[in-house]
Amino acid sequence: MIIKTGLYAPSGGNHQYTRFIVIQNEAIRREISTLVRQEFAKREIIDGQYQNSAIIRAKKDENYDFTFHAPTLIIAAAPKTHGNSMADSACALENMQIAATSLGLGACWVNQLHWLTDNQSIRSYLEPLGLKEDEDIFGSIVVGYPARPIHEPSPRKEGRVTIIK
């Protein structure tokens, strides 16, 4: 059901280019996580870059697992050259997160594979698993049972909506 909600997500022009690589094999998920940690540990911290948290964790913690040990990793891949690939992938992954939550599961967006989409080590590992040469990774989520109760969302910031009539 979770995958089906991603397949039925809106896509620009109804092209339905976004594809999903679903990894539930624990050994493969661990290998990907180890590879991600190794590749982030090689990177330098750049002021103001959102990726710094992953880089810092990868450099300090040999047990860093960007999948949070979740049993399912879902990777959204789409054509590099399609202008709507990011939006289409985001819609699909959000649908899947909502579906997972409705089933009592936890789901978390993870950016690390998107940030490493051009990394040759990552691509070499993922291409035999289904990533095509003309595709990029536009996002991924992990799905599993939450380790702790899901908390209420933080209060919403004021002033984010302007209505013009």
PEKA-V435694 format. One line per field, one symbol per residue. ss: DSSP state (~ for helix, > for strand, _ for the rest). phi: phi as a letter, one per 30 degrees, with the letter a starting at -180 (. if undefined). Layout:
BEGIN
ss=???
phi=???
END
This chain:
BEGIN
ss=_~~~~~~____~~~____>>>>>__~~~~~~~~~~~~~~~~__________~~~~~~~~~___________>>>>>>>>_____~~~~~~~~~~~~~~~~~~___>>>>>_~~~~____~~~~~~~~_______>>>>>>>>>>_____________________
phi=.ddedddcddbeihdhddbbccccddddddddddddeddddddcdceidddedddddddcbdcebdchiddbccccbaeecddcedddddddddedddddddciccbbdbdedddcecdddddddddddkddeccccclabcbadddbedddddedddicbbccc
END
